[in-house]
Amino acid sequence: MSWLDGDEIALRPQRRLLCRVAALDDLTHDIRRVRLAIEAGGPFAFLAGQYASLTFKGMPPRDYSMANRPEEKLLEFHVRRMGAASVSAYIADQLCLGDPVVAEGPLGSAYLRERHEGPILAIAGGSGLAPIKAIVESALARGKRHAIHLYFGAGDERDVYLTDHFAALAARHDNFRFVPVLSAPRASTQRRTGLVHEAVATDIEALDGAKAYLAGPPAMVEAAMALLIGRLGLPPGDVHADAFYTEADKAAGATMRFTATLE
């Protein structure tokens, strides 16, 4: 991390926020969007791509990435259900509008490098689309004109979400491209198929001057890092990655940096 990166983080002080659930909706069969209104403890200044520790009533804290741009008023999170006894199950089945939530942060260093002038390659898997959404939207809102590619890996058609949203962004910004990739489609599809990092390998031959942002399941993140650093020659310092570990992964001694947990 450079001193400039450290300066960016230092300008975003840690906060303990008292929030209320302002909106709930289902993005897929197993991913729920939670929007929180900040009632006390703000202002909450964070960098696109960072995450917060959320505590719901009677539940242990869990980390989730902000999917909104920092200047937006409501905090947005994408929570994937991971089991019947998990925090995510509580969010899916019991969380209601108006419920209190404590948010602490911001946390994480896989955020948009706003001083960077060059192409952006973003790769997301599952609910890892949340921080990548914030990064891509923020880059576009700040008028970045270099190419921005977003590859979104999902299992089946029912796991893909926000396609209309990203199609609208692509229609407004000719430097932005959104590519969903299905790894296990159950029926014939017109979408790209295979592993998301393999789609990147097919499309991109060089990443001169680029920065890459990755978020999703550990296997996807690790495969993408191996491709970008090993095959395409991107310097490790230009790859900013969040691997989404479950609590079971952590207990088993997973070694990559923990960020937004899925449980």
C-alpha positions as CSV (number, residue, x, y, z in Angstrom):
1,M,0.0,0.0,0.0
2,S,1.4,3.4,-1.0
3,W,1.4,6.5,1.2
4,L,-1.3,7.9,-1.1
5,D,-3.5,4.9,-0.4
6,G,-2.9,5.4,3.3
7,D,-4.0,9.1,3.0
8,E,-7.2,8.0,1.3
9,I,-8.1,5.6,4.2
10,A,-7.0,8.1,6.9
11,L,-9.6,10.6,5.5
12,R,-12.4,8.1,6.3
13,P,-12.6,7.8,10.1
14,Q,-14.1,4.8,11.8
15,R,-17.7,5.3,12.8
16,R,-20.3,3.4,14.8
17,L,-23.7,4.1,13.1
18,L,-27.2,3.5,14.4
19,C,-29.3,2.7,11.4
20,R,-32.8,1.5,10.4
21,V,-33.9,-0.8,7.6
22,A,-35.3,1.5,5.0
23,A,-35.9,-1.0,2.1
24,L,-35.8,-4.7,1.4
25,D,-36.1,-6.6,-1.8
26,D,-35.0,-9.9,-3.4
27,L,-32.4,-9.6,-6.2
28,T,-32.3,-13.4,-6.9
29,H,-33.7,-16.6,-5.3
30,D,-31.0,-16.4,-2.6
31,I,-29.7,-12.8,-2.5
32,R,-31.5,-10.0,-0.7
33,R,-30.8,-6.3,-1.0
34,V,-30.9,-4.4,2.3
35,R,-30.9,-0.6,2.4
36,L,-30.1,1.2,5.6
37,A,-30.9,4.8,6.6
38,I,-28.3,6.3,9.0
39,E,-30.0,7.8,12.1
40,A,-27.0,8.6,14.3
41,G,-23.2,8.4,14.3
42,G,-22.6,9.9,10.9
43,P,-21.4,11.2,8.6
44,F,-20.2,7.9,7.1
45,A,-17.4,8.6,4.7
46,F,-16.1,5.5,2.9
47,L,-14.3,4.5,-0.3
48,A,-16.2,2.6,-3.1
49,G,-15.4,-1.1,-2.5
50,Q,-15.1,-1.0,1.3
51,Y,-17.3,-2.9,3.7
52,A,-18.9,-2.5,7.2
53,S,-19.5,-4.8,10.1
54,L,-23.3,-5.1,10.6
55,T,-25.1,-6.2,13.7
56,F,-28.7,-7.2,13.5
57,K,-30.9,-7.6,16.6
58,G,-29.9,-10.6,18.6
59,M,-27.3,-11.8,16.0
60,P,-23.5,-11.8,15.9
61,P,-21.8,-9.2,13.7
62,R,-21.1,-10.0,10.1
63,D,-19.2,-8.1,7.4
64,Y,-20.9,-6.9,4.2
65,S,-19.7,-4.7,1.4
66,M,-21.4,-1.4,0.5
67,A,-23.0,-1.6,-2.9
68,N,-23.8,2.1,-3.1
69,R,-21.7,5.0,-4.1
70,P,-20.2,6.9,-1.1
71,E,-22.2,10.0,-1.8
72,E,-25.6,8.2,-1.8
73,K,-27.7,8.6,1.4
74,L,-28.8,5.0,1.9
75,L,-26.3,2.2,2.6
76,E,-26.9,-0.8,0.3
77,F,-25.9,-4.4,0.9
78,H,-26.4,-7.6,-1.0
79,V,-26.8,-10.6,1.3
80,R,-26.7,-14.2,0.0
81,R,-28.4,-16.8,2.1
82,M,-25.9,-19.4,3.2
83,G,-27.8,-21.8,5.6
84,A,-30.8,-22.2,7.8
85,A,-29.0,-21.2,11.0
86,S,-27.0,-18.2,9.6
87,V,-27.2,-14.5,10.0
88,S,-28.1,-14.4,6.3
89,A,-31.1,-16.6,7.0
90,Y,-32.3,-14.2,9.6
91,I,-31.9,-11.4,7.1
92,A,-33.9,-13.4,4.5
93,D,-36.7,-14.6,6.8
94,Q,-37.1,-12.3,9.7
95,L,-35.6,-8.8,9.0
96,C,-38.3,-6.2,8.7
97,L,-38.6,-2.6,7.6
98,G,-37.7,-0.3,10.5
99,D,-35.6,-2.8,12.3
100,P,-32.5,-1.3,14.0
101,V,-29.0,-2.2,12.7
102,V,-25.6,-1.2,14.0
103,A,-23.0,-0.6,11.3
104,E,-19.3,-0.1,12.1
105,G,-16.6,0.9,9.6
106,P,-15.5,1.6,7.0
107,L,-13.2,-1.4,6.6
108,G,-11.1,-3.0,3.8
109,S,-8.4,-1.9,1.3
110,A,-9.8,-3.3,-2.0
111,Y,-11.4,0.1,-2.9
112,L,-11.4,2.2,-6.0
113,R,-8.1,4.1,-6.5
114,E,-9.6,7.4,-7.5
115,R,-6.2,8.9,-8.5
116,H,-5.6,6.1,-11.0
117,E,-5.9,7.1,-14.7
118,G,-6.1,4.0,-16.8
119,P,-8.4,1.0,-17.7
120,I,-10.4,-0.9,-15.1
121,L,-11.1,-4.6,-15.1
122,A,-13.6,-5.7,-12.5
123,I,-14.5,-9.3,-11.9
124,A,-17.3,-10.3,-9.5
125,G,-18.9,-13.6,-8.5
126,G,-22.3,-14.0,-6.8
127,S,-23.0,-11.3,-4.2
128,G,-19.4,-10.1,-4.8
129,L,-21.1,-7.9,-7.3
130,A,-21.9,-5.5,-4.4
131,P,-18.5,-3.8,-3.9
132,I,-17.8,-4.1,-7.6
133,K,-21.0,-2.2,-8.4
134,A,-19.9,0.6,-6.0
135,I,-16.5,0.7,-7.7
136,V,-17.8,0.8,-11.3
137,E,-20.6,3.3,-10.6
138,S,-18.2,5.6,-8.7
139,A,-15.6,5.4,-11.5
140,L,-18.2,6.3,-14.1
141,A,-19.7,9.1,-11.9
142,R,-16.3,10.6,-11.6
143,G,-16.0,10.9,-15.4
144,K,-13.3,8.3,-15.9
145,R,-13.0,7.8,-19.7
146,H,-10.7,4.8,-20.0
147,A,-12.2,1.4,-20.7
148,I,-14.1,-0.2,-17.7
149,H,-14.9,-3.9,-18.1
150,L,-17.2,-5.7,-15.6
151,Y,-17.3,-9.5,-15.8
152,F,-20.0,-11.1,-13.6
153,G,-19.8,-14.8,-12.9
154,A,-22.9,-16.7,-11.8
155,G,-24.0,-20.3,-11.8
156,D,-27.3,-20.2,-13.6
157,E,-29.7,-17.7,-15.2
158,R,-31.5,-17.3,-11.9
159,D,-28.3,-16.2,-10.2
160,V,-27.8,-13.2,-12.5
161,Y,-29.1,-9.9,-11.3
162,L,-29.0,-6.1,-12.0
163,T,-28.6,-6.8,-15.7
164,D,-31.0,-4.0,-16.7
165,H,-29.2,-1.6,-14.4
166,F,-25.8,-2.4,-15.9
167,A,-27.2,-2.3,-19.5
168,A,-28.5,1.2,-18.8
169,L,-25.1,2.2,-17.5
170,A,-23.5,0.8,-20.7
171,A,-26.0,2.7,-22.8
172,R,-25.0,6.0,-21.1
173,H,-21.2,5.3,-21.0
174,D,-19.6,4.1,-24.2
175,N,-16.4,3.1,-22.3
176,F,-18.3,0.6,-20.0
177,R,-18.9,-3.1,-20.9
178,F,-20.9,-5.6,-18.8
179,V,-20.4,-9.3,-19.4
180,P,-22.4,-11.9,-17.4
181,V,-20.9,-15.4,-17.6
182,L,-22.8,-18.6,-16.5
183,S,-20.7,-21.5,-15.2
184,A,-23.5,-24.1,-14.8
185,P,-26.6,-23.1,-16.9
186,R,-29.4,-25.6,-16.6
187,A,-30.9,-24.7,-20.0
188,S,-29.7,-23.4,-23.3
189,T,-28.7,-19.7,-23.0
190,Q,-27.4,-16.9,-25.2
191,R,-25.1,-15.7,-22.4
192,R,-21.4,-16.5,-22.2
193,T,-20.7,-19.8,-20.5
194,G,-17.8,-21.2,-18.6
195,L,-15.7,-19.9,-15.7
196,V,-15.6,-16.1,-15.5
197,H,-11.8,-15.8,-15.4
198,E,-11.7,-18.0,-18.6
199,A,-14.0,-15.4,-20.3
200,V,-11.6,-12.7,-19.3
201,A,-8.6,-14.7,-20.7
202,T,-10.4,-15.1,-24.0
203,D,-11.2,-11.4,-24.4
204,I,-8.2,-9.6,-22.9
205,E,-4.6,-9.9,-24.1
206,A,-3.0,-7.0,-22.3
207,L,-3.7,-4.9,-19.2
208,D,-1.1,-2.1,-19.7
209,G,-1.8,0.6,-17.1
210,A,-4.9,-1.1,-15.7
211,K,-6.1,-1.8,-12.3
212,A,-8.2,-4.9,-11.4
213,Y,-10.8,-5.2,-8.8
214,L,-12.0,-8.7,-7.8
215,A,-14.7,-9.8,-5.3
216,G,-16.5,-13.1,-4.8
217,P,-15.9,-16.7,-3.8
218,P,-12.3,-17.6,-2.9
219,A,-11.8,-20.1,-5.7
220,M,-12.9,-17.5,-8.3
221,V,-10.8,-14.7,-6.8
222,E,-7.7,-17.0,-6.6
223,A,-8.2,-18.2,-10.2
224,A,-8.6,-14.6,-11.4
225,M,-5.5,-13.4,-9.6
226,A,-3.4,-16.3,-11.1
227,L,-4.6,-15.3,-14.5
228,L,-4.1,-11.5,-14.1
229,I,-0.7,-11.7,-12.4
230,G,0.7,-14.9,-13.8
231,R,-0.5,-14.9,-17.4
232,L,-1.4,-11.3,-18.2
233,G,1.5,-9.8,-16.2
234,L,-0.4,-7.3,-14.2
235,P,1.7,-6.2,-11.2
236,P,0.4,-7.6,-7.9
237,G,0.0,-4.0,-6.6
238,D,-2.5,-3.3,-9.3
239,V,-4.8,-6.2,-8.3
240,H,-7.2,-5.4,-5.4
241,A,-9.1,-8.4,-4.2
242,D,-11.9,-9.3,-1.8
243,A,-12.5,-13.1,-1.2
244,F,-15.8,-13.7,0.4
245,Y,-15.2,-16.3,3.2
246,T,-17.9,-17.9,5.3
247,E,-17.5,-18.3,9.0
248,A,-16.8,-22.0,8.4
249,D,-13.9,-21.0,6.1
250,K,-12.5,-18.7,8.7
251,A,-12.7,-21.4,11.4
252,A,-10.9,-23.8,9.1
253,G,-8.0,-21.4,8.8
254,A,-8.5,-19.8,5.4
255,T,-5.5,-17.6,4.7
256,M,-6.6,-14.8,2.3
257,R,-7.7,-11.5,3.7
258,F,-11.2,-11.8,5.2
259,T,-13.7,-9.2,3.8
260,A,-17.4,-9.4,3.3
261,T,-18.6,-12.7,4.8
262,L,-21.4,-14.7,3.3
263,E,-23.0,-16.1,6.4
